[in-house]
Amino acid sequence: MGVTQKRAWLVLAVGFFLFGLSMLVLTDDPGVLTVVGGVLLVAFNGWRLVTAVVRPFRFRIDADGLDVRVAGLRRTLAWHEIDAIVLCRPAATGPAPWLLLVPAAGVLDRPLTEPSPVDGRKGLLLLDLGTVRQSVDEVTAALIRFGGGRFVDGRQHRRPASETPSFTTALRGYDQRQIDELVGQGLEAFASGVPAQRSAVRAQIESARTDLAVSLRGYDIAEVDAYLDRLSADLADEPGPRAG
């Protein structure tokens, strides 16, 4: 199955390129701002148009794997090189779901920063499905057909808050002591099963998140944000009946 990109951005790029060109050619005695604006529009949108011709978008799903020319990744990935391909909704993106690639160990020589909502393994955000012509259902059906168990619909999946997280240390990240205290309070409230305690701690966590300190060596910001989202959601759930 070939996945094709929507062309609305291409029409806009052509329009902005021509507008920038008109600013430079048709304006009598253009000022500095007009010249700078025209040059930027022509340069940026011209680069986008040249890129679309020289290095066109390509995303194909078939029995051999994924043939991709997106997100700086330009190669064919055989299925044995892919641990998982996850349909997810990253917090920092728009409303459309994305495909998250979790490669097998040693396959990609590049940073993997996006945690999988299923098991927390790091992956690469591969494709915004809001930018392609095929529907989410069509892409999902092709991934199920050819990828089998490697495809996971992670849109509604979240790891339970009862799992103690293990965050990566980053050059600039959230203050470790502050996060450890927040997570500890959240896990304690989650384990208590007391709705009032869960609600109070959840409100405390949400309030603290607006002013989290960043240190030179702290916990990876994206990982912490994703975990606190899950923790907050689990604290909002009503606890089930206790056994015994």
Buried (B, 14 or more C-beta within 10 A) or exposed (E): BEBEBEEEEBEEBEEBBEBBBEBBEEEEEBEEEEEEBBEEBBEBBBEBBEEBEEEEBBBBBBEEBBBBBBBEBEEBBEBEBBBBBBBBBBEEBEEEBBBBBBBBEEBBEEEBBBBBBBBBBBBBBBBBBEBBEBEBEBBBBBBEEBBEEBBBBBBEBBBEBEEEBEBEEBEEBBBBEBBEEBBEBBBEBBEEEEBEBBEBBBEBBEEBBEEBEEBEEBBBBBBBBBBBBBBBEBBEEEBEEEEE
